[in-house]
Amino acid sequence: MPLTAEKARRKLYEFVVQAWAVLEPDVPFVDGIHVRAICEHLQAVTQGRIRNLIINVPPGHAKSLLTAVFWPAWTWIDHPESRWLFSSYREPLATRDSVRCRRLIASAWYQERWAERFRLAEDQNQKHRFENDRTGYRVVVPMSSGTGERGDYVVVDDPHSVDQAESDAERCAAVEWWNGSMSTRLNNFASGHKVVVQQRLHEADLTGDLLARGGYELLCLPAEFEPEQRCSTSIGWTDPRVDAGQLLWPEKVISAHLEDLKTTLGSYRYAGQFQQRPSPAGGGMLKKHWWRYWQPRGVNLPPVPVKMPDGTVEQRKAVDLPSRFDLQLQSWDMAFKDTGKSDFVVGQVQVACGADRYILDQVRDRMDLPATVLAVRRLSARWPEALLKLVEDKANGPAVIQSLRHEIAGLVEVNPQGGKVSRAAGASPQLESGNWYLPHPTLAPWVEEFLGECSAFPAGAHDDQVDAWSQGAKRLLEVKSRPPAVPERPSYVYRSDGIDRSWMI
């Protein structure tokens, strides 16, 4: 056997280097810290030096190729009897990797070196399942259903969808599936191995749950090095980077790419997906200092003091409110009943002007159904150009729509997808980029309470204001261009709550 083949048999990393061109003939192999680290730890699993392993690595770093394609093909060289179960939140991704693994094993390169060790079974050679003549097999197991199969290696590559991880129901379903179904599918509980590979998406994702339970080795590979979070493992590996911010794969993923992603994803999602460090739930998503402020045109209000993360205080000048908007809407979050402990009813008037978004007005109180109907009437009278009125399809929402359908136009039931945390996370990048404006606090006494609820979300006692905001923000994200200007409506005074609104457009 050639020396290069023997090196590939002995070390998974050497196998990857040599086999790369078989699967990626037009893509040059690019080495990286993470490639060597992942290979070293997967090899330790095969050798029994690591029992169960979690790998946290950013997207786009070849984790699926290394874990689901190269690793089982390499292990079969010396252990063709080994049996593998692979899953992913998207079955087509798991199937793709199964096909690539089979293609690698059937390749001339692989067969010239190790054909005498085993042969692929001709009667069981499918995309989802293939076997060899030494009783080994590789099976794709859908996450949507259970399985009667058992394996020596049970692996999940991406247990959560990025879009669904903020949903408590979706996230918990994946965690329960792993703990209640897949973890029981080992052939031998004393010697079998479980491996989870993912980018972090939430503090309570599968990685978070398993680390709390214990029993797993963690290989954590952030895109940018954080010295205080340096990862070391039981096999003697330590992240070799020294300087803060040092990149994981600088030959391929450069700083400019990551800076663009920070803007696109927002700091909350970037911290999880690329730094493997989900922000703390209480205040990590909607920070106070991200909000800007507006004032009526021609009014010179004093700057708003804003405390920054480094402890300094910025005097933030309010901007003049535009004279026209691309879209105006109301967004309502409604409660079931009026009690001292019930949720609040919140209605907001939100508008879009170019890339910027403004909250113009808000009502918030504990209200029963009649009081809620009255609040919708009053807010609609105050803001007649906010023709679209979003009402979440829960609590008193359907009853309010039924009561007012023939009286007030534009009432639209909204059935949000993904949960309240997901909606807020989707709106947070635009907030972080400085495109959301609140009334100057001297104009609207509710602003301080609103900011407090946002900074505590989702760990705070109430989230009704955040729900109303994120519901409207999602619809305003769809605004692409500005229509022709519409006539400004006349000024007036509305004093029922003691606030002078004569400046309102």
C-alpha positions in Angstrom: 0.0 0.0 0.0 1.4 3.5 -0.9 2.7 5.5 2.0 0.1 8.2 1.4 -2.7 5.6 1.7 -1.3 4.4 5.0 -1.2 8.0 6.3 -4.8 8.5 5.2 -5.8 5.3 7.0 -4.1 6.3 10.3 -5.3 9.9 10.4 -8.7 11.4 9.5 -7.1 14.7 8.7 -4.8 13.1 6.1 -7.7 11.3 4.7 -9.6 14.5 4.2 -6.7 16.3 2.5 -6.2 13.4 0.1 -9.9 12.7 -0.6 -11.0 16.3 -1.0 -10.4 16.4 -4.7 -12.5 13.3 -5.2 -15.7 15.2 -4.0 -14.6 18.7 -4.8 -12.4 18.6 -8.0 -13.0 22.2 -8.8 -12.7 23.6 -5.3 -9.1 23.7 -3.8 -8.7 22.3 -0.3 -8.2 25.2 2.1 -6.8 24.2 5.4 -7.9 25.8 8.7 -7.7 25.5 12.5 -11.3 24.1 12.5 -10.5 21.5 9.9 -7.7 20.0 12.0 -9.6 20.4 15.2 -12.8 18.7 14.0 -10.8 15.8 12.4 -8.8 15.3 15.6 -11.9 15.1 17.7 -13.9 12.9 15.4 -10.9 10.5 15.2 -10.9 10.5 19.0 -14.5 9.4 19.0 -13.8 6.5 16.6 -10.8 5.5 18.8 -13.0 5.6 22.0 -11.1 8.5 23.6 -14.2 10.6 23.4 -17.6 9.1 24.1 -20.1 11.8 23.1 -19.2 15.0 21.3 -20.7 18.4 20.5 -19.1 20.5 17.8 -20.2 24.2 17.6 -18.9 25.8 14.4 -20.0 28.7 12.2 -22.0 28.0 9.0 -20.0 27.7 5.8 -17.0 25.9 7.5 -17.3 22.5 5.9 -18.8 20.8 9.0 -21.2 18.6 7.0 -18.5 17.3 4.7 -16.1 16.6 7.6 -18.7 15.0 9.9 -21.2 13.3 7.6 -19.2 12.4 4.6 -15.4 12.0 5.3 -15.7 10.6 8.8 -17.9 7.5 8.3 -16.0 6.7 5.0 -12.7 6.9 6.9 -13.9 4.8 9.9 -15.1 2.0 7.6 -11.5 1.5 6.5 -10.7 -0.3 9.8 -14.2 -0.7 11.1 -16.5 -1.7 8.2 -18.9 -3.3 10.6 -19.8 0.0 12.2 -23.4 1.3 11.9 -24.3 4.9 11.5 -27.5 6.9 11.9 -27.5 10.5 10.6 -30.2 13.2 10.9 -30.7 16.9 10.1 -33.6 19.3 10.5 -33.8 19.2 6.8 -33.9 15.6 5.5 -32.7 16.6 2.0 -29.4 17.8 3.5 -28.9 14.5 5.3 -29.7 12.7 2.1 -27.2 14.9 0.1 -24.4 13.9 2.5 -25.4 10.2 2.3 -25.0 10.3 -1.5 -21.7 12.1 -1.3 -20.4 9.6 1.3 -21.4 6.6 -0.9 -19.9 8.3 -3.9 -16.6 8.7 -2.1 -16.5 5.1 -1.0 -17.4 3.9 -4.6 -14.7 6.2 -6.1 -11.7 4.7 -7.9 -9.4 6.6 -5.4 -11.0 4.8 -2.4 -11.4 1.4 -4.1 -7.8 1.3 -5.3 -6.7 1.6 -1.7 -9.2 -0.3 0.4 -11.4 -2.4 -1.8 -10.3 -5.6 -0.2 -11.7 -4.6 3.2 -15.4 -4.5 2.3 -17.8 -4.1 -0.6 -20.9 -2.0 -0.9 -24.0 -4.3 -0.9 -25.7 -4.3 -4.3 -29.1 -5.1 -2.8 -29.1 -2.2 -0.3 -27.6 0.7 -2.0 -29.9 3.7 -1.9 -29.7 7.4 -1.2 -31.1 7.1 2.3 -29.5 3.8 3.2 -26.5 1.8 2.0 -24.8 -1.2 3.5 -21.6 -3.2 3.1 -20.8 -6.9 3.1 -19.4 -6.6 6.7 -22.8 -5.7 8.2 -22.0 -2.0 8.4 -24.6 0.5 7.2 -25.2 4.3 7.0 -28.9 5.3 7.4 -30.6 8.7 7.1 -33.2 9.1 9.9 -35.9 11.8 9.5 -36.4 14.0 12.5 -40.1 14.1 11.8 -40.5 10.4 12.8 -39.0 7.7 14.9 -36.9 4.9 13.7 -36.5 1.2 14.4 -32.8 1.3 13.5 -29.9 1.2 15.9 -26.4 2.4 15.4 -22.9 2.6 16.9 -22.8 6.2 15.9 -25.8 8.5 16.2 -25.2 11.9 14.6 -27.3 15.0 14.1 -25.9 17.7 11.8 -27.9 20.9 12.4 -30.8 19.9 14.7 -32.4 23.3 14.4 -33.6 25.5 11.6 -32.2 29.1 11.8 -35.7 30.4 11.2 -37.4 28.2 13.8 -34.9 28.1 16.6 -36.4 31.1 18.3 -39.8 29.3 18.5 -40.1 27.6 21.8 -42.3 24.9 20.3 -40.0 24.1 17.4 -36.8 24.3 19.5 -38.2 22.1 22.3 -39.5 19.6 19.7 -35.9 19.1 18.4 -34.5 18.7 21.9 -37.2 16.2 22.9 -36.6 14.3 19.7 -33.0 13.9 20.5 -33.3 13.1 24.2 -36.4 10.9 23.8 -35.9 9.1 20.5 -32.4 9.3 19.0 -30.4 8.9 22.2 -32.0 5.5 22.7 -31.0 4.1 19.3 -27.4 3.1 20.3 -26.6 -0.6 19.7 -24.5 -0.6 22.9 -25.1 2.1 25.5 -21.7 1.4 27.1 -19.7 1.9 23.9 -21.9 3.7 21.4 -21.3 7.4 20.5 -23.6 10.4 20.1 -22.4 13.5 18.1 -24.2 16.8 17.7 -22.9 19.3 15.2 -24.4 22.8 15.0 -24.1 26.5 15.1 -25.6 28.0 18.2 -29.0 29.6 17.8 -30.4 30.0 21.3 -29.4 29.5 24.9 -31.9 26.6 25.1 -31.0 24.9 21.8 -29.9 21.3 21.8 -26.3 22.2 22.7 -27.5 24.3 25.6 -29.7 21.5 26.9 -27.0 18.8 26.6 -24.3 20.9 28.2 -26.7 21.4 31.2 -27.3 17.7 31.4 -23.6 16.8 31.0 -21.9 13.8 29.4 -20.6 15.5 26.3 -17.3 16.9 25.3 -17.6 20.4 23.7 -15.5 21.6 20.8 -16.4 25.3 20.5 -15.0 27.2 17.5 -16.0 30.8 17.2 -15.3 32.7 14.0 -13.5 35.4 15.9 -11.3 34.5 18.9 -12.4 35.6 22.3 -9.6 34.9 24.9 -11.9 34.7 27.8 -13.9 31.9 26.0 -10.9 29.8 24.9 -11.9 26.2 24.3 -9.8 23.3 25.6 -10.8 19.6 25.5 -9.9 16.4 27.3 -7.7 15.1 24.5 -5.2 17.9 25.0 -6.5 20.2 22.3 -6.6 24.0 22.9 -7.6 26.7 20.6 -4.2 27.9 19.2 -5.3 31.5 18.6 -3.8 34.2 20.8 -5.1 37.6 19.8 -8.7 38.8 20.4 -10.6 38.8 17.1 -8.2 36.4 15.4 -10.1 34.6 12.7 -10.9 30.9 12.5 -10.5 30.5 8.8 -8.8 33.7 7.5 -7.8 32.0 4.2 -11.5 31.8 3.3 -13.7 33.8 5.7 -12.2 37.3 6.0 -13.0 40.2 8.3 -15.0 42.0 5.6 -17.3 39.0 5.3 -17.9 38.9 9.0 -18.6 42.6 9.2 -21.2 42.3 6.5 -22.8 39.5 8.4 -22.9 41.5 11.6 -25.0 44.1 9.8 -27.2 41.6 8.1 -27.8 39.3 11.1 -27.6 41.8 13.9 -25.4 41.3 17.0 -27.8 38.9 18.7 -27.9 36.3 15.9 -24.2 36.8 14.9 -23.2 36.1 18.5 -24.9 32.7 18.3 -24.3 31.6 14.8 -20.7 32.8 14.4 -19.4 33.2 17.9 -21.2 30.2 19.4 -22.3 32.4 22.3 -26.0 33.2 22.3 -26.6 36.5 24.0 -28.3 36.4 27.4 -32.1 36.3 26.9 -32.7 39.2 29.3 -31.8 42.3 27.2 -29.5 40.7 24.6 -31.9 41.2 21.8 -33.4 44.7 22.0 -30.9 47.1 23.6 -32.0 50.5 24.9 -29.2 52.4 23.1 -30.3 51.1 19.7 -33.4 53.3 19.7 -33.4 56.8 18.2 -35.8 59.6 18.8 -38.0 62.0 16.8 -39.5 65.4 17.5 -42.1 67.5 15.6 -40.8 69.6 12.8 -39.7 73.1 14.0 -39.5 72.0 17.7 -36.1 72.1 19.3 -36.2 69.7 22.2 -33.2 69.0 24.4 -31.1 65.9 23.5 -32.0 62.6 25.1 -29.3 61.1 27.4 -28.5 57.6 26.4 -26.3 55.3 28.4 -23.9 53.3 26.2 -22.5 49.8 26.8 -19.1 51.2 28.0 -20.9 53.3 30.7 -20.6 56.6 28.9 -23.7 58.8 28.3 -24.4 60.0 24.8 -26.6 63.1 24.3 -28.7 62.0 21.4 -30.4 64.7 19.3 -34.0 63.9 18.2 -34.6 64.1 14.4 -37.4 66.0 12.8 -40.5 63.9 11.9 -40.9 63.6 8.1 -43.8 65.3 6.5 -45.0 62.2 4.7 -44.7 58.5 5.0 -44.7 55.5 2.7 -47.0 53.5 4.9 -48.9 54.0 8.1 -50.4 51.2 10.2 -51.8 50.3 13.6 -50.5 47.2 15.4 -52.6 45.6 18.2 -51.7 43.1 20.8 -54.9 42.2 22.8 -55.5 40.5 26.1 -58.2 38.0 27.1 -59.8 39.9 30.0 -59.4 42.9 32.3 -58.0 41.8 35.6 -55.3 43.0 37.9 -52.9 40.3 36.7 -53.9 40.0 33.1 -51.8 41.1 30.1 -52.1 44.6 28.8 -53.8 45.6 25.6 -51.4 47.6 23.4 -52.1 49.5 20.2 -49.3 51.3 18.3 -49.2 53.6 15.3 -46.2 52.8 13.2 -45.0 54.4 10.0 -42.3 53.9 7.3 -40.4 56.6 5.5 -37.6 55.2 3.3 -35.5 52.9 5.4 -36.6 54.6 8.7 -39.4 53.5 10.9 -41.3 55.5 13.5 -43.7 54.8 16.4 -46.0 57.8 16.5 -48.4 56.9 19.2 -49.3 54.1 21.7 -52.2 53.2 24.0 -51.7 50.6 26.7 -53.9 49.5 29.5 -55.7 46.5 31.0 -59.0 46.4 29.2 -62.0 44.1 28.8 -63.6 43.6 25.4 -65.8 46.8 25.4 -62.9 49.0 26.5 -60.7 47.5 23.8 -63.2 48.2 21.1 -63.4 51.8 22.3 -59.6 52.1 22.3 -59.5 50.9 18.6 -62.1 53.5 17.7 -60.2 56.3 19.4 -56.8 55.5 18.0 -58.4 55.1 14.5 -60.0 58.6 14.9 -56.7 60.1 15.9 -54.8 58.5 13.0 -57.2 58.2 10.1 -54.4 57.7 7.6 -53.2 54.5 9.4 -55.7 52.5 7.3 -54.1 49.1 7.9 -54.8 47.8 11.4 -53.0 44.5 12.3 -54.8 42.5 15.0 -53.2 39.3 16.2 -55.6 36.3 15.9 -55.7 35.5 19.6 -57.3 36.6 22.9 -59.9 39.3 22.2 -58.6 40.0 18.7 -61.2 38.1 16.6 -64.0 39.5 18.8 -62.8 43.0 18.3 -62.6 42.6 14.5 -66.1 41.1 14.5 -67.5 44.0 16.5 -65.8 46.7 14.3 -65.6 45.1 10.8 -68.5 47.1 9.4 -67.6 50.3 11.2 -63.8 50.6 10.8 -62.0 49.6 7.6 -58.6 47.9 7.4 -58.8 45.5 10.3 -56.7 42.5 9.4 -56.2 39.3 11.4 -52.6 38.3 11.8 -51.5 34.7 12.5 -47.8 35.1 13.2 -45.4 32.3 12.5 -42.4 31.3 14.7 -43.4 32.9 18.0 -42.8 36.3 19.6 -39.1 35.8 20.2 -38.6 34.9 16.5 -40.5 38.0 15.4 -38.5 40.3 17.6 -35.2 38.7 16.5 -36.3 39.3 12.9 -36.8 43.0 13.5 -33.7 43.5 15.7 -31.2 44.1 12.9 -33.1 47.1 11.6 -33.4 48.4 15.2 -29.6 47.9 15.8 -28.8 49.7 12.6 -30.4 52.9 13.9 -33.6 52.9 11.8 -36.2 52.9 14.5 -37.4 56.1 16.2 -39.5 56.7 19.3 -41.2 60.0 20.3 -39.0 62.3 22.4 -39.7 61.1 26.0 -41.0 64.6 26.9 -43.8 64.1 24.3 -44.8 60.5 25.3 -44.6 59.4 29.0 -44.9 55.8 27.9 -41.5 55.7 26.2 -39.5 54.9 29.3 -41.7 52.0 30.2 -41.5 50.8 26.6 -37.7 50.9 26.6 -37.6 49.0 29.9 -39.8 46.2 28.5 -37.8 45.9 25.3 -34.5 45.7 27.2 -35.9 42.9 29.5 -37.4 40.9 26.6 -38.0 38.0 26.6 -37.3 37.5 30.3 -39.4 40.4 31.5 -42.8 40.2 33.3 -44.6 41.6 30.2 -44.0 41.6 26.5 -47.2 43.1 25.1 -45.5 46.3 23.8 -42.7 44.2 22.2 -45.3 42.0 20.5 -47.2 45.0 19.1 -43.9 46.5 17.9 -42.5 43.4 16.2 -45.9 42.5 14.6 -46.0 45.9 12.9 -42.2 45.9 12.2 -42.6 42.7 10.2 -45.2 44.3 7.9 -43.1 47.5 7.5 -40.1 45.4 6.4 -42.1 44.8 3.2 -42.2 48.5 2.3 -39.8 48.9 -0.7 -40.5 52.4 -2.2 -42.3 55.6 -1.5 -45.6 56.3 -3.2 -46.5 59.8 -4.4 -47.0 62.3 -1.6 -50.4 62.6 -0.1 -51.9 65.8 1.3 -51.0 66.5 4.9 -54.0 66.3 7.3 -54.7 69.3 9.4 -53.3 69.8 12.8 -55.6 69.5 15.8 -55.6 69.2 19.6 -56.4 66.0 21.3 -56.4 66.3 25.1 -58.4 63.4 26.5 -55.2 62.1 28.2 -53.7 65.5 29.0 -51.2 65.4 26.1 -51.1 68.2 23.5 -51.1 66.5 20.1 -51.5 69.7 18.0 -48.1 69.0 16.5 -49.1 65.7 15.1 -49.3 65.4 11.3 
